[in-house]
Amino acid sequence: MYLNIQETADYLEVPISEIRRLIRKQQVRIIEVDDEILLNRDQFNFFIEQREKYKHELEAYLNTPLPEDPDIKDED
């Protein structure tokens, strides 16, 4: 299924400028039909999966407590 730029941005929940940047840097393939740019929705499924995986990994990292440092001495 093909989506235009606005539909792709809504699907990915990113700003339109991000989609345009991906197109400009040729990181995604496009099809031009009657002066309309279309993108294949299926090529972004991996992107969405990786983004969700990264979010979970980041949350786990941020929620991990710092280990107690054995070199810290109580100087009181």
Secondary structure by P-SEA (a helix, b strand, c coil): ccccaaaaaaaacccaaaaaaaaaaccbbbbbcccbbbbccccaaaaaaaaaaaaaaaaaaaaccccccccccccc
